[in-house]
Amino acid sequence: MHINLPDKLYYSIGEVAEAFKVNTSLIRFWEKEFDVLKPKKNAKGNRKFTREDIKNLQLIYHLVKERGFTLEGAKIHLKEERKKTLTNFEIIRKLENIKAELIKIKSQL
């Protein structure tokens, strides 16, 4: 899944949910379930997600939504094979970005 977010330091939960095409409640639920998600909160309690949080969300989304892991399975996978999974995940995302760019170039020809 390719997400489009502007380049900035912090993202609101609405921006993140829209980028992943999910409800904000799912993002809040995943925050409670997965220890790797720790968005900062302002004085009002609004969540502010960093680029690192977005990477973790992408990995969780990939495991749960795309690969069909259960929540418990995804938690175990993240704890046991986090480094290997993260490396493979980053390679897949880079290849998807290259593919999207090539398709865009092809359509312009």
C-alpha positions in Angstrom: 0.0 0.0 0.0 1.4 3.4 -1.0 0.4 6.2 1.3 0.6 9.9 0.4 1.4 12.2 3.3 3.0 15.7 3.0 6.5 16.0 4.3 6.2 17.4 7.8 7.1 16.6 11.4 3.8 15.6 12.9 0.5 14.2 11.4 -2.9 14.3 13.0 -4.8 11.1 13.5 -7.3 12.2 10.8 -4.5 12.6 8.3 -3.1 9.2 9.1 -6.4 7.5 9.0 -7.2 9.1 5.6 -3.8 8.1 4.2 -4.4 4.4 5.3 -8.0 4.6 4.3 -9.2 3.3 7.7 -11.2 4.8 10.5 -9.5 6.8 13.3 -10.9 4.3 15.8 -8.7 1.6 14.2 -5.6 3.7 14.6 -6.5 4.4 18.3 -7.1 0.6 18.7 -3.8 -0.3 17.2 -2.1 2.3 19.4 -3.5 0.4 22.5 -2.6 -3.0 21.1 0.9 -2.4 19.8 3.7 -1.1 22.0 5.7 0.3 19.1 3.0 3.0 18.5 3.7 5.9 20.8 2.3 9.1 19.2 2.9 12.3 21.1 -0.1 14.0 22.6 -0.6 17.7 23.0 -2.3 19.5 26.0 -5.7 18.7 24.5 -4.9 15.1 24.2 -4.7 15.1 20.4 -2.4 12.5 18.9 0.5 13.7 16.8 2.2 11.0 14.8 5.8 11.2 13.6 7.5 9.6 10.6 8.6 6.7 12.8 5.0 6.1 13.9 3.9 6.1 10.3 6.5 3.5 9.4 5.3 1.3 12.3 1.7 1.8 11.2 2.6 0.7 7.7 4.3 -2.4 9.1 1.3 -3.2 11.3 -1.1 -2.5 8.4 0.9 -4.8 6.1 0.9 -7.7 8.6 -2.7 -7.4 9.7 -4.5 -6.2 6.5 -2.4 -7.4 3.7 -0.9 -10.6 5.0 -3.8 -11.6 7.2 -2.1 -11.9 10.6 -4.2 -11.9 13.7 -3.4 -9.2 16.2 -1.6 -11.6 18.5 0.3 -13.1 15.5 1.4 -9.7 14.4 2.5 -8.8 17.9 4.6 -12.0 18.2 6.0 -11.5 14.7 7.0 -7.9 15.5 8.8 -9.0 18.7 10.6 -12.0 17.3 11.5 -10.9 13.8 11.2 -7.1 13.8 14.5 -6.4 12.2 14.1 -8.9 9.4 10.5 -8.0 8.8 11.3 -4.3 8.8 14.1 -4.7 6.3 11.9 -6.8 3.9 9.0 -4.4 4.4 11.2 -1.4 3.5 12.5 -3.1 0.3 8.9 -3.9 -0.8 7.8 -0.3 -0.2 10.8 1.1 -2.2 10.0 -1.3 -5.1 6.3 -0.2 -5.0 7.4 3.5 -5.2 9.6 2.7 -8.1 6.8 0.9 -9.9 4.4 3.8 -9.3 7.0 6.3 -10.7 7.6 4.0 -13.8 3.8 3.8 -14.4 3.6 7.6 -14.2 6.4 8.0 -16.6 4.8 5.4 -19.0 1.5 7.3 -19.0 3.3 10.5 -19.9 4.9 9.0 -23.0 
